[in-house]
Amino acid sequence: MKQRGPGGGRSSSGKPSAGEGVGRRPEPAPTRPKIDKASANDRSLDSVIAADKIAALKLTSVSHETEARLDRYIALLREWQAKTNLVAPSTLPHLWTRHIADSLQLVALAPSAKRWADLGSGGGFPGVVLACAMAGTVGASVHLVERIAKKAAFLREAIRVTTSPGVVHLAEIGDNVDRITGPVDCVTARALAPLHQLIGFAEPLMRQGAKALFLKGQDVESELTEATKYWNIQPQLHQSRTGDGWIVELASVERRG
């Protein structure tokens, strides 16, 4: 029997034995699929918004036609949000409950109103939402007053893609009387200014017969106290269905002497 030489694992010829890895190149590691984090985040946000929509429509139900218009509006808003700050980014997962349902609840507080004016429409809350809800109503119209050109451009596109009865006015908020023609049944505003200033903006329309519905936050009592320094008012408060806020309803106002 032949003995192994000092090489141990080598053959008598000194060459590597079969199966020995000397001189072989390591096999490349398998390629991992690339993860598109932006797409993954979008899909996650889609799921959250879908769940939020279900919750919102339980608070404020709408017709299938109105729901379809609102879907188109939300899709457009998310597209424009990437280049124009229309809503606070932190509220995107709750677009339906925080913004859509919050706006829709005004309809129940003015069921006979057909002609609305939204002062400082911004991203379209509540103006575009009201226009979507009023689209099937004969003679309905919503005036959206906005002073920032980029937001006014978005509002025009939102009215177009939703085929809703809205008219956008690029103007300072105080110029609304000069821009709005014809009677207005209800004037509204959301996240625009303190109450005493809102009343000043709305007064010309209210003198012509409009009532006011202003969406306010938890500090409504202090705003009412401040407003009574400048205005004689008899407010009616409605608690918001969507949070801790309030809706201030005013049938008439009179400036204090």
C-alpha positions in Angstrom: 0.0 0.0 0.0 1.3 3.4 -0.9 1.6 6.0 1.9 0.4 9.5 1.5 3.0 12.1 1.2 3.3 15.3 3.2 0.6 16.8 1.0 -2.1 14.7 2.7 -4.9 15.5 0.5 -2.9 15.6 -2.7 -2.4 12.7 -5.1 1.0 11.3 -5.7 1.4 13.5 -8.7 1.1 16.6 -6.5 -2.0 17.9 -8.2 -5.1 18.8 -6.2 -7.4 16.0 -5.7 -10.9 16.0 -7.2 -13.3 18.2 -5.3 -10.6 20.4 -3.7 -11.4 24.1 -4.1 -7.9 25.4 -4.6 -7.8 28.0 -7.4 -11.6 28.1 -8.0 -13.4 31.5 -8.2 -16.2 31.9 -5.6 -19.7 31.9 -7.0 -21.4 35.3 -7.1 -23.9 35.9 -4.4 -27.5 35.8 -5.6 -28.9 39.2 -6.6 -31.5 40.6 -4.2 -34.5 42.2 -5.8 -34.5 46.0 -5.4 -37.2 47.4 -3.2 -38.8 50.6 -4.4 -39.4 52.3 -1.1 -41.5 55.1 -2.6 -43.8 52.6 -4.3 -44.1 50.5 -1.1 -45.0 53.7 0.9 -47.6 54.6 -1.7 -49.2 51.2 -1.5 -49.2 51.4 2.3 -50.8 54.9 2.2 -53.4 53.6 -0.3 -54.5 50.9 2.2 -54.7 53.4 5.0 -56.7 55.9 3.0 -59.1 53.2 1.8 -59.8 52.2 5.4 -60.2 55.9 6.3 -62.7 56.3 3.5 -64.9 53.6 4.9 -64.9 55.3 8.3 -65.7 58.7 6.7 -68.7 57.4 4.7 -70.2 55.9 7.8 -70.2 59.4 9.3 -71.5 61.2 6.2 -73.1 58.9 3.6 -73.2 60.1 0.0 -74.6 58.8 -3.3 -72.5 56.5 -5.6 -72.2 59.4 -8.0 -70.9 61.8 -5.4 -68.5 59.1 -4.1 -67.0 58.7 -7.6 -66.5 62.5 -7.9 -64.8 62.5 -4.5 -62.5 59.7 -5.5 -61.4 61.6 -8.5 -60.8 64.7 -6.4 -58.7 62.8 -3.8 -56.6 61.2 -6.6 -56.0 64.7 -8.1 -55.1 66.2 -4.7 -52.6 63.5 -4.0 -51.0 64.0 -7.4 -50.7 67.8 -6.9 -49.7 67.5 -3.2 -46.2 66.4 -4.4 -45.6 69.9 -5.9 -48.1 72.2 -4.1 -48.7 72.1 -0.4 -52.5 71.7 -0.4 -53.0 70.0 3.0 -50.7 69.3 5.9 -48.7 66.1 5.0 -49.5 64.6 8.4 -53.2 64.5 7.5 -52.8 62.6 4.2 -53.7 59.2 5.8 -56.9 60.7 7.1 -58.0 62.7 4.0 -61.5 61.3 4.2 -62.3 61.7 7.9 -60.2 64.8 8.5 -61.2 66.7 5.4 -63.9 65.1 3.3 -66.4 64.1 6.0 -65.6 67.3 7.9 -66.7 69.3 4.9 -69.7 67.1 4.0 -71.4 67.6 7.3 -72.2 71.2 6.3 -74.8 70.0 3.8 -77.0 68.6 6.6 -76.9 72.0 8.4 -78.1 73.8 5.3 -80.3 71.3 3.4 -82.1 73.9 1.3 -78.9 75.8 0.3 -78.0 75.6 -3.4 -75.7 78.5 -3.8 -72.6 78.5 -1.6 -69.5 80.7 -1.2 -66.3 79.2 0.3 -63.9 81.9 1.4 -60.2 80.9 1.3 -60.8 77.6 -0.4 -57.1 76.5 -0.3 -57.0 72.8 -1.2 -60.8 72.7 -1.7 -62.2 72.1 1.8 -65.0 72.6 2.0 -65.7 74.2 -1.4 -64.8 71.4 -3.8 -66.4 68.8 -1.5 -69.6 70.8 -1.4 -69.5 71.2 -5.2 -69.2 67.4 -5.6 -72.1 66.9 -3.2 -74.3 69.5 -5.0 -73.5 68.2 -8.6 -76.9 66.5 -8.9 -78.9 69.5 -7.6 -80.5 71.7 -10.2 -79.4 75.3 -9.9 -76.5 74.5 -7.6 -73.3 76.5 -7.6 -70.3 76.9 -5.3 -68.0 80.0 -5.5 -64.5 79.3 -4.4 -62.5 82.4 -3.4 -58.7 81.8 -3.3 -55.9 84.4 -3.3 -52.9 82.0 -4.1 -52.6 81.4 -7.9 -51.3 77.8 -7.6 -54.1 76.8 -5.3 -56.6 78.5 -7.6 -55.2 76.5 -10.5 -55.7 73.3 -8.6 -59.2 74.2 -7.7 -60.1 74.8 -11.3 -58.7 71.5 -12.3 -60.6 69.8 -9.4 -63.9 71.3 -10.6 -63.1 70.2 -14.1 -62.2 66.5 -13.3 -65.2 66.1 -10.9 -67.6 67.8 -13.3 -69.0 69.8 -10.4 -70.8 73.1 -10.4 -68.0 75.4 -9.1 -66.6 78.8 -10.0 -63.1 79.7 -8.9 -62.2 83.4 -8.1 -58.6 84.3 -7.9 -58.9 87.2 -5.5 -58.2 88.6 -2.0 -60.7 87.2 0.4 -62.1 90.6 1.2 -62.9 91.2 -2.5 -65.5 88.4 -2.6 -68.5 90.7 -3.1 -67.0 92.2 -6.2 -66.4 88.7 -7.7 -69.5 86.8 -6.7 -72.6 87.7 -8.7 -76.1 86.6 -7.8 -77.6 85.5 -4.5 -75.7 83.2 -2.1 -77.6 81.0 0.4 -74.7 80.0 2.6 -71.2 81.3 3.1 -68.5 79.2 4.7 -64.8 79.1 5.6 -62.4 76.6 7.2 -59.0 77.2 8.8 -58.9 80.7 7.3 -58.9 83.4 10.1 -60.2 84.2 13.6 -64.0 84.3 13.8 -64.2 88.1 14.1 -62.3 88.5 10.9 -64.4 85.8 9.1 -67.5 87.7 10.0 -66.1 90.8 8.4 -65.3 88.9 5.2 -68.8 87.3 5.1 -70.9 90.4 6.2 -71.5 91.7 2.7 -73.0 88.4 1.6 -74.9 88.0 4.8 -76.5 91.4 4.3 -77.9 90.0 1.1 -79.5 87.1 2.9 -76.8 84.4 3.2 -76.3 82.6 6.5 -72.8 81.5 7.7 -71.4 78.2 8.7 -67.8 78.4 9.9 -65.8 75.4 10.8 -63.7 76.1 14.0 -61.5 74.2 16.4 -61.7 73.6 20.2 -61.0 77.2 21.1 -64.3 78.4 19.7 -65.4 79.9 23.0 -62.5 82.3 23.1 -63.1 83.2 19.4 -66.7 83.9 20.2 -65.8 86.1 23.1 -63.4 88.1 20.9 -66.0 88.4 18.1 -68.6 89.9 20.4 -66.3 92.9 20.9 -66.9 93.8 17.3 -70.2 92.2 16.3 -73.7 91.7 17.6 -74.3 88.0 17.0 -76.5 85.1 18.2 -74.4 82.1 17.3 -75.7 78.5 17.2 -73.0 75.9 17.9 -72.9 72.4 16.3 -70.4 69.9 17.5 -68.4 68.4 14.7 -69.0 64.7 13.8 -65.4 64.2 12.9 -63.5 65.4 15.9 -63.4 67.9 18.7 -64.2 71.0 16.6 -67.3 73.0 16.2 -69.4 74.6 13.5 -70.6 78.2 14.2 -73.9 79.0 12.5 -74.8 82.7 12.2 -78.1 83.8 10.7 -77.3 87.5 10.8 -74.6 89.9 12.0 -74.5 93.5 13.0 -71.4 95.6 13.5 -71.1 97.2 16.9 -71.0 101.0 16.9 
